[in-house]
């Protein structure tokens, strides 16, 4: 026994010093003398985890647990399962873990994490809550629980959990940002907007402009909400196209408070804002050298509601069409694509997948809608995802407009010829809402904060109706609801056309 302990200790010393191959040799040597030593099997499992060989790690630790099912070995095994994404195997041990080690926070935490990754959200919530009764000081536990509350639409519970996170990590920027998301999801913008100022996108936008205009866009010139009646303010974009379209509603309010408003959106949005006005005095299209720029204060666009002191319903000002399209371009698109008496429906299924894969809808999911009589469908899918249009055009007569749309001015003009837009959570939805065009937005089970918890009404746009997955990953049920809404729209459209035809007949008679 003394010889075995000496070999194990030698291996452990090698292990601690990072000499993993020598440690493994020593452990294997010890196993030859004692093949029933669970500790050695576990040490080999830990070593293999360090070498990122998860399959071998699992094999070694499972042997250790067969010999001695102790807490420490289970903790190693669960780490290996998590690395290997073998979440079902963690769940397999749930009952025995809760029976044998009911006070082990780490094991319960990992069981909850497994349920979360398997998208079994109620069970994940229940297990996190059990774990946090054991260790209520776990920041990661409360953070994960808050996220789960948000996923299942328990916004107030998410706020409570994030409030605890904020106490556990005061003045932490990431914590304050996620706290803001929870608050704004429940429409508590009075508190949420303050913490929203800690967002990463804001700091990146400010840093970018400070680099471009070091003497003008300096930190001390950031607008903090003070009186700028006689000053020029430079507002610049951050985040994606949809965010800029959504938050541009505040530019007319800002114009009332300043002498001159200079705005820099992403270049594809410039034609849209040229047409829409919004109180913008100078619209920046691309980089302008600093010597040719002139402004007193500056701010990123998404900070406007906080700096303007907006609260409650004021957040949703301009919920009806506050953007407009070029009428000549509208007519041009009408003559090219839309001169028919059918209900004209535009669709899009994918946005920028860099941010969120869950929002992507398979193009084929639109098939039941396209089969609706009395409709004509148009694809507004551009760039990434447009290759999936072939999955529909092989079966249906769909007009591809997306390939012709080079900027949002053109997209707006094309949209104005539609009776309805049906799309995923993407910039097209924001554009349709900002133009006042009826739009059905199809959301995944886990929704973005801006759509709030009550999904029967969209606060931001009067013309938008929201539909949400009832089961994670299942688009079929939600599309059944969308089809019912579409068929109702077709019936109303036919009645409208018939009424118009009757009136024409009377006038001609």
N, C-alpha and C positions, 0 to 999 in steps of 0.2 A: 504493500500500500504506500509505503514511504517513497518507493521508486516511482510509482505512478504520479503521486503528488509533485514530486520533483520535476518530472517531465511536463506535467500540466503547467506548473509555475514557470518553467523555462519557456514554454509556448506562449504563456500569457505575457511574459516580459517582451518576447519578440513582437507579439500582437500590439502591445501598447506603444512600442517604439516604431511601429509601421512596417516591420519586416514580416509581411504577411505570408510569404511563401515558406519562410522558416517556421513561422508559427503553425501553419497548416501541417507541416511535416511532423512537428512535435505532437500536435493533437492526434494525428493519425497513429503515431507511434504509441501514444497512451491508449488509444482504442484497441490496439492489438493486445494489450495487457488486460483491458477491462472493456469489453464490448457492450456492457450494460450501463455505462456511465453517462447519464443524461446530460450532465453539465458540459461534457466534452462535445456532444452533439450540438448543444445550443451554441457553444463557442465557435464551432465550425460554421453554424448558421449565421452568426453575427459577422464572422470574417467574410463569408460569401456575400453578405449584404454590402459590406464595404467595397467589395470588388464588383458590385453591380450585377452579380450572378444570382438573380432572385430565384430562379428555378432550383438551383442547388441549395440555396438558403432555406427555401421552403421544405425541401426534402430532409435536410439535416434537422431542422427544428421540429418537424412533425415526428421524427424518430424520438427526439428528446421528450416530447409531450406524451408519446405512447408509454415511455418509461416513468415519467414523472410530470403529471399535468399541473405544474405550478404557475403562479401568476406571471413571474418574470419570463418564463418561456413563452407564454401566450402573448405577452407584449412584443417579444421578438417576432413571433409568428405573424401577428397582425400587421406589423410594419412590413414584413416581406409580402404579405397578401396585398397590402395597399400599393406597394411598389409595382406589383404584378397585375394590379387592377382586378384581383380575384375577390371582389366584394361579396359574392355569394358564399364563399368559403368562410368569411368572417361571420356572416349571418348564421351559418350552420352551427356555430358554437354558442350562439346567443343564450339559449336556455341554460346550458351548463355553466356559462360564465356568470349569469345573474344568480344562479343557485349557489355556486361555490365562492364567488368573489363579488358579492353585491356592493361592496364599498370601494371597488377599484375604479377610480375615475378614468384612468387611461384606457382601460379595456372598454368601458361603456362609451367613452368618447369615440373610439374607433368603430364600435358597432353602429353608433349614430352616423358617423361619417360614411360607413358602408351603405346604410339606408339612403343617405343623401345622394350618393353617387349612383345608386340604383333607381333614383327618382321615386322612392317610396317615402314621400315627404311626411305624411302623418306619423309614421313609425320613427322617422328620423327626429322629428320634433319631440315626440314622447321620450325617446332615449336621451337626447340632449338635456331635456328638462330633468330627467333622473340623475344624469351625470352632474349637472350643476348644483343639485342639492348636496352632493358630496363635496364638490369644490366650487363654491360660488365666486371664487376669485379668478376663474379661468377666462381670460380675455378672448381667446380663440373660441371657447365654447359659446360665449354670449354672442360673438360676432357671427358664427355659423348659424346659431339659432335665429338671430335677427334676419339673416338672409332667407332662411326657410320660412319664417313668418311672412316675409314679403312675397315669396313665391306663391304661397297659398292664399294670399289676400288678407292676411291678418295685420294690417298696417299699424294699428295702435300697439299691438304686441311687439312689432318690430321696433317702433319708437322706444318703447320701454327697455328693450334689450340693448339698443344702441346707446341709450342714456347711461346704462350701467357701463358699457364699454368706454364711454366718454369719461366716466369717473375713474375707471381703472387706468386709462391712459389720457390724462388731461393734457390739452394743448397739442395733441398728436394730429397732424394735418390729415392723414388718411382717415383716422377715426372721425374727425369732424366732418369730412366730406361725406362719408357714408351715413353719418347721422343726419346730414342735410337731406340726403336722398330719401331716408325714411320719413323725415318730417314733411317734405314736399309731396311725397306720395299720399299722405293724409291731408294735404292741402294746408298744412301749417307753414305757410310761406313767411309769416312774420318772423319765425325762428329759423326756418330752413334756409332762407336766402343768405343770412349772415354766415352760416357754416359752409354754404355753397361756394363762398369766396376762396375756400381752401382747395378747390378742384385743381387737378394737375393741368388741365387744358388752359386754365387762366394763366398759370405761371409760364407755360410754354409760349402762349400768345404774347404775353408781356415781354418775355425775354427775346422773342423774335423781333418785335418792333423796336425794342431797346437797342438791339444790334444794328438794325437798319437805320435808326435815327437816334444815335447815342446822345445828341445834345437836346433833342426835342422830346423823345419818348423815355425820359429818365424816370427813375422811381419817384422822385420828388414832384413830378408833374402828373402822376396818376390822379385822376379825378376821384374825390372821396365824397362827392355829393354836395359840395359847397356851391354857393351862388356863382353861376357862370353866365349871367345875363349878357355881359359885354365881352364874352370870350369865345374863342374857336375851340371846338372839341373834336378830336380825332378818334373815331370808333372803328375797330377792326375785328375781323372774324376770328372765331375759334370753333373747334369741333367740326361737325359735318354739315352738309348742305341743308338737311332738314332742320337742324338747330338754328342755323342762320335765318332760314325762312320763318321759323316759328318766333324767334326773338326780334326779328326786324319790325314786328308790330309796335315795339316801344320807341322806334326812331321818331315818329311824329310827336310823341310826348316829350322826348328829349329836345326836339327842335324848339318847343315852346320855352325852354329854359336857357337856351344859348343864343349867341349872336350868329354863329356859323357852325354848320354840321358837316364834317368831312367823314366819309364812310368808305372803308375798303373791304368788300366781300371777296369770296373766291371768284376768279375770272369768269367761270361759266354762269355765275349769277348776275353779272354786270348788266346784260341786256334786260333782264327782268326788272331790276331796280331802276334802270334808266326809264322804263315805261311807267313804273309805279310811283315814282316820286318819293313819297314818305317823308317829305321835308328835307331831303338830302340836298345840300348846296353843292358839294363837290364829291363826285363818285370816282374813286380811284380804281383804275384798271391796270394792275401790275405795279411794279416798283417805280417810284419817283425819287430821284436823288434828294438828299436832305436839304441841300441849298435851295431846292425848289418847293419844299414843303414849309408850311407855316401853321402851327397850332399852339394853343396855350396849355391844354390838358389832354389826356388820352385815357382810353379804357377799352377793354375787350367787350364785345357785344353782350355776352351772357351775364355781365355784371349789371346791366341797365336796370332790371326790375329792383334790385337791391339798392342801387344808388338813387333811383327815383323814389324810393320809399313806398313801393307798391305793396298793398296787403289785401287779403280777401279777394273779392270779385274783381278788384282793379288789376289783378294778375292776368285776367282773361280778357282785357280790353281788346277791341277789334277782333271779336270772334267771328264776325262776318267778313266777306271778301275785302281784305285790305290791300291786296295786290291786284294788278291788272295786266292784260295782255294787249299786244299791238293789234288794233282792229284790222289793219290791212293784211297782216300775217295770218290772223284768224280766218279771214275770207279766202286767202290763198290756200290754206290747208283744207278748208271746206270744199273748195272746188276740186282739189286733188284726191281727197280721201273720203269725205263725209257726206256727199250729196245723195242721201238715201232716206227712206221713211222708216227705217228700223230703229230699235232702241240701240244707241251706239254706246258700247262699253269698252273702256280701256282697262288693261290689266298689267300688273307687274308682280313678280314673285321673288325678286332678290335685290338686296341693296349691297352695301359694303360688308363683305363677310369678315373683314379684319376685326370688326367690333363684336359681331354676334352671329353665330351660325344658326341658332334656334329660330331666328326670324325668317330664314329661308324656307320658302314653300316649294315643293316639287311642282314643276310646271304642269304635270299631268293631273294634279289635284283640281285644276280648273275645268277639266273635261265635262263634268256634269253641268256646269254653268253654260259652257259654249253650246251644249246641245239644246238649250232653251229656245223654243220657237220665237220668232219676232225680234231676234237680236242680231247685232253685227259686232264682232269683237276685234279689238285692235291691241297689238302688243306694244307697250311702252318700255319694254325691257331693253336696257342699254348695257353695253360692255359686258362685265362679268355676269354670267347667267344667260346671256342672249343665245348661246349655243343650244340651250335647252328648248328653245322655241320649236325646233324641228320635231320634238316629241308631240307637239300639238298640230303643226302644219301638215304632218303626214296624214292626219285624220280629218282636220277641220279647215274651213276657209277663214283664216285669220290674216288680217293685214298687219304687216310689220312696219310700224312707224319709228320704232326705236333707233333703227339704223340711220334715219334722217335727222335725228335730234342731236345737235351739237352743243346746245346751251339751254338754259332754263327759260330764256325768252321764247325760243322756238317751242319748247315743251308746253309752256303756258298757252301759247296760241293754239296748239293742237288740242290741248285739254278743253279749251273753251267750246269746242265742237262736240263734246261728249255729253251724253245724258247721265252717265254714271262711270265712276272709277272704282275698281275692285283691286286691292293690292295688299301687300304685306306692310309691316311697319318700316317705312322707308321715306325718302325725301319726296317721292311723288305724292304720298298721302298729305304731307304738309303743304305742298304746292296746291293740290286740289282744294284743301280746306281754306287756304289763304285766298284762293280765287273764288270761293263760294260754290264750288262744284260738288254735287252729291258724291259721296265717297264711302265705300264700305272697307274698313281697315281690318284685316285678319291678323290677330295677335297670337303668339305662342302662349303656352301655359304660363311661363314666367314673363311677365310684362315689364316694360320700361316704366320708371317712376311717373312720367308725365301723363300717363293714362289713368293714374289713380287706382283706387280699389273698386269703385262703383263703375262697372263697364257698360252700363246701359245708356250712358250719355257722355259725350266728349265736351269738356269745358272749353277747350281751346278753339274749336271750330264748330260752328252751328251745323255745317253741311256734312259732318262726318258721323258715321255710326260705327261702333266698335263691336267686333266679334272675337271671342277668345276660345282657344282650345279648352275643352273640359277634361281631357286626358293628355298628359305630356306626350308629345310626339305624334298624336293622332289628329290628322287634318280632316278625316272623313266626316266626323260629326259636325264640326264647325262649318264645313262647306254645305252640309244639308241645311243649316240655318241661313247661310248666305243665299243659297238657291231659292229658299222660300221668300226671302226679301227681294231677290231679283225678279221672281215671277210676279210678285205684287207690283213691282215697278213696271213690268211689261204690261200688266193689265191697266194700270193708270195711264201709261203712255198711249196704249191703243185707244182708250176712252178719250184722251186729249186729242189725238189725231182725228178720230171720228167726229168730235165736236167741231174741230177746225174745218173739216170737210163739209159738214152740214152748214156751217156759217158761210162758207164760200159759195155753196149751192144757192143759199137764200139770196146772197148778194147778187149772184149772176142772174137769178130768176127775176 
